Amino acid sequence: MSSSRRVSLRRRRILVGVVGAVVLLGVAGTITAVALARQGTDAPNAAAAGTPSASATPTPTPTPLTPEEQLLATTDDPAACAVSFVGDGIADPPMLQTQGALFASLPIPAREGLVFAGWYATPEDAAAFAIPGRVNGSEPVVCVDQRVTLHGSWMSPEQNAAEDARIPILMYHQFTTKPEGESGWLRGNYAYIGDFEAHLNHIASTGFYLPTWDELSAFIDGRLFLPNHSVIVTDDDADQSWFDLAVPLVDKYKVLSTSYMITAYRQDPAPSPYVLRRSHTHDMHQAGANGDGRIVNWTVPEIVADMEASAGVLGVKEVMAYPFGHYNDTAKEALRQAGWEMARTIEPGYVTIGTDKLALPTIRINYGMGVDALVGLIG
């Protein structure tokens, strides 16, 4: 081979080597660039999958709702009020009430060896058992920002017994605008409306406590303190004069009252927030076979059926008034079976701790009994 040809071959090999090296460098650069790009793309994903960086702002944890706020969140009623209960040994949960309506179904806590002394507007009232500050179902609900707190109090059984409370249940019947009264054999049943107003004014203005029926029941059991300066106002029969003459005064003086209604004769709705409708039986306010009331002539099943009919109208059991004041053991057993806890007689007297709940005594109000007579009976 000539020397010139050998030189040419050597130059060609060198050129091929150079080109190959360049190609290899290019491929290596491309691979490196791709790797770097992939690292850059995967970095945020790795950060997202791992623990946040120290500079990230954590999402704040929402503040849990209070029990009162949870209650209010269940309603859109602007008159709703969350009522909370506080006091030593008291764990009753808050409950919803309606502002402007009377308190309903307030709890009566129990505690071993102690007597519940009531709910009060302030801790100071609770500590002093201050009756003007005591709150119960005779009072309208008043709250601020849809909330109110009631303060519970306790006393010893010895303190409760020392009060020696005697609770009068006043019994009215019909009412008249005639100062001289009505004539006829029912004359005594008709209270002069001027006397009735004087009675309510005395009760409202001299600090009487107005127990609810569930409170009276707990008092009889020795579980609840009631002060001697307590009174319960009731009317028998729901006569039209009660609606026309008496109820406007009940509203005026805001005195909680109970109307015993004979539901076979009338089924009027409650005429006032301050009037509780309770049973005077459905259709037992009539004479039975022996001339006494049906309730002492009928069998237990017959009495139960009548009382269930009455409860169907009134929507409540709790307490009833015996027609004509007649009752016997059969009547009491029927009331127990029908779900009644208490019954009022016409026997004179006061309710005390241990009184028979199915034979509550009463203070009868007759025509001519002015405010002085009432003061002599209830203080």
C-alpha positions as CSV (number, residue, x, y, z in Angstrom):
1,M,0.0,0.0,0.0
2,S,1.3,3.4,-0.9
3,S,2.3,5.8,1.8
4,S,-0.3,8.3,0.6
5,R,-3.1,5.7,1.0
6,R,-2.0,4.8,4.5
7,V,-2.2,8.5,5.6
8,S,-5.7,8.8,4.2
9,L,-6.9,5.7,6.1
10,R,-5.4,7.0,9.4
11,R,-7.1,10.4,8.9
12,R,-10.5,8.6,8.3
13,R,-10.2,6.5,11.5
14,I,-9.4,9.6,13.6
15,L,-12.4,11.4,12.1
16,V,-14.7,8.5,13.0
17,G,-13.3,8.4,16.5
18,V,-13.9,12.1,17.0
19,V,-17.5,11.8,15.7
20,G,-18.2,8.8,17.9
21,A,-16.9,10.7,21.0
22,V,-19.1,13.7,20.2
23,V,-22.1,11.4,19.8
24,L,-21.4,9.7,23.2
25,L,-21.0,13.1,24.9
26,G,-24.3,14.2,23.4
27,V,-26.2,11.2,24.6
28,A,-24.7,11.5,28.1
29,G,-25.7,15.1,28.3
30,T,-29.2,14.3,27.2
31,I,-29.5,11.6,29.9
32,T,-28.2,13.9,32.6
33,A,-30.6,16.7,31.5
34,V,-33.5,14.3,31.6
35,A,-32.5,13.0,35.1
36,L,-32.2,16.5,36.4
37,A,-35.5,17.5,34.9
38,R,-37.1,14.4,36.5
39,Q,-35.7,15.3,39.8
40,G,-37.1,18.8,39.6
41,T,-40.6,17.4,38.7
42,D,-40.7,14.8,41.4
43,A,-39.5,17.1,44.2
44,P,-42.9,18.8,44.8
45,N,-44.6,15.4,44.7
46,A,-42.2,14.0,47.3
47,A,-42.8,17.1,49.5
48,A,-46.6,16.7,49.2
49,A,-46.4,13.0,50.1
50,G,-44.1,13.6,53.0
51,T,-44.1,15.9,56.1
52,P,-44.9,19.5,55.4
53,S,-42.0,21.9,55.5
54,A,-41.4,23.8,58.6
55,S,-42.4,27.0,56.9
56,A,-46.0,25.7,56.1
57,T,-48.9,27.3,58.1
58,P,-51.0,24.6,59.9
59,T,-54.8,24.6,59.5
60,P,-56.4,25.8,62.7
61,T,-58.5,23.3,64.6
62,P,-62.1,24.6,65.0
63,T,-63.2,25.5,68.5
64,P,-65.7,22.8,69.7
65,L,-69.2,24.0,70.3
66,T,-70.4,24.4,73.9
67,P,-73.4,22.2,74.9
68,E,-75.5,25.4,74.8
69,E,-74.3,26.3,71.3
70,Q,-75.0,22.7,70.2
71,L,-78.6,23.0,71.5
72,L,-79.1,26.4,69.7
73,A,-77.7,24.9,66.5
74,T,-80.6,22.5,66.4
75,T,-83.2,25.2,66.0
76,D,-83.8,28.4,64.0
77,D,-86.4,29.7,66.5
78,P,-85.3,33.3,67.5
79,A,-87.1,32.8,70.8
80,A,-85.1,29.7,71.7
81,C,-83.1,29.9,75.0
82,A,-80.5,27.5,76.2
83,V,-80.9,27.1,79.9
84,S,-77.8,25.8,81.9
85,F,-77.8,24.4,85.4
86,V,-74.9,24.9,87.8
87,G,-74.2,24.2,91.4
88,D,-72.4,21.9,93.7
89,G,-73.0,18.3,92.6
90,I,-75.3,19.3,89.8
91,A,-74.7,17.6,86.4
92,D,-78.0,18.2,84.6
93,P,-77.4,19.0,80.9
94,P,-78.7,22.3,79.4
95,M,-82.2,22.3,77.9
96,L,-84.0,24.4,75.4
97,Q,-86.8,26.6,76.6
98,T,-88.8,29.3,74.8
99,Q,-88.2,32.9,75.8
100,G,-91.5,34.5,77.1
101,A,-93.1,31.2,77.8
102,L,-93.2,29.8,81.3
103,F,-90.3,27.5,82.3
104,A,-91.3,23.9,81.5
105,S,-90.1,20.6,83.2
106,L,-87.1,22.0,85.1
107,P,-85.1,19.2,86.6
108,I,-85.3,18.4,90.3
109,P,-81.8,16.9,91.1
110,A,-81.3,14.3,93.7
111,R,-78.3,13.9,96.0
112,E,-77.7,11.4,98.7
113,G,-78.3,12.9,102.2
114,L,-79.5,16.3,100.9
115,V,-82.7,18.0,99.9
116,F,-82.8,20.1,96.7
117,A,-83.6,23.7,97.6
118,G,-84.6,25.0,94.1
119,W,-83.2,27.0,91.2
120,Y,-82.2,30.6,91.6
121,A,-81.3,33.5,89.4
122,T,-77.9,34.2,91.1
123,P,-75.4,32.2,93.2
124,E,-76.2,34.7,96.1
125,D,-79.9,33.9,95.9
126,A,-79.1,30.2,95.9
127,A,-76.9,30.4,99.0
128,A,-79.5,32.4,100.9
129,F,-82.6,30.4,99.7
130,A,-84.0,33.8,98.6
131,I,-87.5,33.2,97.5
132,P,-87.8,36.4,95.3
133,G,-84.9,35.0,93.3
134,R,-86.2,31.4,93.1
135,V,-87.1,30.3,89.5
136,N,-89.7,27.7,88.6
137,G,-92.5,26.9,86.2
138,S,-94.5,29.9,87.3
139,E,-92.0,32.3,85.8
140,P,-91.5,33.3,82.2
141,V,-88.2,32.5,80.5
142,V,-85.9,35.6,80.3
143,C,-82.5,35.2,78.6
144,V,-79.7,37.3,77.2
145,D,-78.2,36.3,73.9
146,Q,-80.4,33.2,73.9
147,R,-78.8,31.9,77.2
148,V,-79.6,31.9,80.9
149,T,-78.0,30.1,83.8
150,L,-79.9,28.8,86.8
151,H,-78.1,28.1,90.1
152,G,-79.1,25.2,92.2
153,S,-79.0,24.9,96.0
154,W,-79.1,22.2,98.7
155,M,-80.1,21.9,102.3
156,S,-80.0,19.2,104.9
157,P,-83.1,17.1,105.7
158,E,-83.1,18.6,109.1
159,Q,-83.3,22.1,107.7
160,N,-86.1,21.1,105.4
161,A,-88.0,19.5,108.3
162,A,-87.5,22.6,110.5
163,E,-89.3,24.7,107.9
164,D,-92.4,22.6,108.8
165,A,-94.0,23.9,105.5
166,R,-97.8,23.6,105.2
167,I,-98.8,24.2,101.6
168,P,-102.3,25.5,100.9
169,I,-104.2,24.5,97.8
170,L,-106.9,27.1,97.3
171,M,-110.2,25.8,95.7
172,Y,-112.4,28.3,93.9
173,H,-115.5,27.5,91.8
174,Q,-117.7,30.1,90.2
175,F,-117.3,33.9,90.2
176,T,-119.8,36.8,90.3
177,T,-119.7,40.6,89.8
178,K,-122.3,41.1,92.5
179,P,-120.9,42.2,95.8
180,E,-124.0,40.8,97.5
181,G,-123.4,37.4,95.9
182,E,-125.6,35.0,94.0
183,S,-128.8,33.4,95.4
184,G,-129.7,29.8,95.5
185,W,-128.1,26.7,97.0
186,L,-124.8,27.2,95.2
187,R,-124.4,30.7,96.7
188,G,-121.3,29.7,98.6
189,N,-119.5,28.6,95.5
190,Y,-119.5,32.1,93.9
191,A,-116.5,34.2,94.9
192,Y,-117.1,37.9,94.4
193,I,-114.6,38.9,91.7
194,G,-113.5,41.9,93.8
195,D,-112.4,39.5,96.5
196,F,-110.7,37.3,94.0
197,E,-108.7,40.3,92.7
198,A,-107.7,41.2,96.3
199,H,-106.6,37.6,96.8
200,L,-104.4,37.6,93.7
201,N,-103.0,41.0,94.5
202,H,-102.0,39.8,98.0
203,I,-100.4,36.6,96.6
204,A,-98.5,38.5,93.9
205,S,-97.3,41.5,96.0
206,T,-96.2,39.7,99.2
207,G,-93.7,37.3,97.8
208,F,-95.6,34.0,97.8
209,Y,-93.8,31.1,96.0
210,L,-96.1,29.3,93.5
211,P,-95.1,25.6,93.3
212,T,-95.7,23.6,90.3
213,W,-97.3,20.1,90.7
214,D,-94.1,18.2,90.1
215,E,-92.5,20.4,92.8
216,L,-95.4,19.6,95.2
217,S,-94.9,15.9,94.5
218,A,-91.1,16.1,95.2
219,F,-91.9,18.2,98.4
220,I,-94.2,15.4,99.7
221,D,-91.4,12.9,99.1
222,G,-89.0,15.0,101.1
223,R,-86.8,15.6,98.1
224,L,-87.5,19.3,97.6
225,F,-87.7,22.3,99.9
226,L,-90.8,24.5,99.7
227,P,-91.1,27.6,101.9
228,N,-94.0,28.1,104.2
229,H,-94.9,31.2,102.1
230,S,-96.2,29.0,99.2
231,V,-99.6,28.7,97.7
232,I,-101.3,26.9,94.9
233,V,-104.4,28.4,93.2
234,T,-107.0,26.1,91.6
235,D,-110.5,26.4,90.1
236,D,-113.0,23.5,89.8
237,D,-115.3,22.9,86.9
238,A,-114.0,25.5,84.4
239,D,-117.2,27.5,84.6
240,Q,-117.8,30.2,82.1
241,S,-117.4,32.8,84.9
242,W,-113.8,31.5,85.4
243,F,-113.0,32.3,81.8
244,D,-114.9,35.6,81.7
245,L,-114.1,37.1,85.1
246,A,-111.2,35.3,86.7
247,V,-108.7,34.5,84.0
248,P,-108.2,38.2,83.0
249,L,-107.1,38.8,86.7
250,V,-104.8,35.8,86.6
251,D,-103.2,37.3,83.6
252,K,-103.0,40.7,85.2
253,Y,-101.3,39.5,88.4
254,K,-99.4,36.6,86.7
255,V,-100.3,34.1,89.3
256,L,-99.9,30.5,88.2
257,S,-103.3,28.7,88.5
258,T,-104.8,25.3,87.7
259,S,-108.2,24.8,86.1
260,Y,-109.9,21.4,86.7
261,M,-111.9,20.7,83.6
262,I,-114.7,18.2,83.0
263,T,-113.6,17.3,79.5
264,A,-117.0,15.7,78.5
265,Y,-118.5,19.2,78.9
266,R,-115.8,21.5,77.5
267,Q,-112.4,21.2,75.9
268,D,-111.3,24.8,75.7
269,P,-107.6,25.5,75.2
270,A,-105.7,27.0,78.0
271,P,-107.0,30.6,78.2
272,S,-103.7,32.0,79.5
273,P,-100.1,31.0,79.8
274,Y,-100.6,31.2,83.6
275,V,-103.5,28.6,83.5
276,L,-102.8,24.9,83.6
277,R,-105.6,22.6,82.5
278,R,-105.9,19.5,84.6
279,S,-108.6,16.8,84.9
280,H,-111.9,16.9,86.8
281,T,-112.6,13.5,85.0
282,H,-114.1,13.1,81.6
283,D,-117.6,12.2,82.5
284,M,-117.7,11.2,86.1
285,H,-119.0,14.5,87.5
286,Q,-122.4,13.0,87.8
287,A,-124.2,11.0,90.5
288,G,-123.9,7.2,90.4
289,A,-126.3,4.5,91.4
290,N,-126.1,5.3,95.1
291,G,-126.3,9.1,94.7
292,D,-122.6,9.6,95.2
293,G,-120.3,10.4,92.3
294,R,-119.7,8.0,89.6
295,I,-116.0,7.6,90.6
296,V,-117.1,5.7,93.7
297,N,-119.7,3.6,91.9
298,W,-117.7,2.5,88.9
299,T,-115.2,-0.3,88.5
300,V,-111.5,0.1,88.1
301,P,-111.6,-0.5,84.3
302,E,-114.5,2.0,83.9
303,I,-112.6,4.7,85.9
304,V,-109.4,4.0,84.0
305,A,-111.2,4.4,80.6
306,D,-112.8,7.7,81.7
307,M,-109.5,9.1,82.9
308,E,-107.7,8.0,79.7
309,A,-110.4,9.9,77.7
310,S,-109.8,13.0,79.9
311,A,-106.0,12.7,79.4
312,G,-106.6,12.4,75.6
313,V,-108.2,15.9,75.7
314,L,-105.8,17.6,78.1
315,G,-102.5,15.9,77.0
316,V,-101.4,15.5,80.6
317,K,-102.1,13.4,83.7
318,E,-100.2,14.4,86.8
319,V,-103.0,15.6,89.1
320,M,-106.8,15.5,89.1
321,A,-109.7,16.7,91.3
322,Y,-112.3,14.2,92.6
323,P,-115.8,15.2,91.5
324,F,-117.8,16.3,94.6
325,G,-114.7,15.3,96.5
326,H,-115.9,11.7,96.5
327,Y,-113.2,8.9,96.4
328,N,-112.4,5.5,97.8
329,D,-109.8,2.9,97.5
330,T,-111.2,1.7,94.2
331,A,-110.9,5.2,92.8
332,K,-107.3,5.5,94.0
333,E,-106.3,2.2,92.5
334,A,-107.9,3.2,89.2
335,L,-106.0,6.4,89.2
336,R,-102.7,4.6,89.8
337,Q,-103.4,2.2,87.0
338,A,-104.3,5.1,84.7
339,G,-101.0,6.9,85.5
340,W,-102.1,9.6,87.8
341,E,-99.7,10.5,90.6
342,M,-101.9,13.0,92.6
343,A,-105.5,13.8,93.3
344,R,-107.1,16.6,95.2
345,T,-110.0,16.1,97.6
346,I,-112.3,18.7,99.2
347,E,-111.1,17.7,102.7
348,P,-109.8,20.8,104.6
349,G,-106.1,21.0,105.4
350,Y,-102.6,21.7,104.1
351,V,-100.1,19.6,102.2
352,T,-97.1,18.5,104.2
353,I,-94.2,16.2,103.8
354,G,-95.6,12.7,103.6
355,T,-99.2,13.6,102.6
356,D,-101.1,11.0,100.7
357,K,-100.6,12.1,97.1
358,L,-104.0,10.6,96.1
359,A,-105.8,12.4,98.9
360,L,-104.5,16.0,98.8
361,P,-106.4,18.4,101.2
362,T,-107.6,21.8,100.2
363,I,-108.6,25.3,101.4
364,R,-112.1,26.0,100.2
365,I,-112.8,29.6,99.2
366,N,-116.5,30.5,99.8
367,Y,-118.5,33.6,99.0
368,G,-117.7,36.5,101.4
369,M,-114.1,35.5,102.1
370,G,-112.2,38.8,101.6
371,V,-108.5,39.3,101.8
372,D,-108.4,39.3,105.6
373,A,-110.0,35.8,105.6
374,L,-107.4,34.7,103.1
375,V,-104.5,36.1,105.2
376,G,-105.9,34.2,108.1
377,L,-105.7,31.0,106.0
378,I,-102.4,31.3,104.2
379,G,-100.5,34.2,105.8
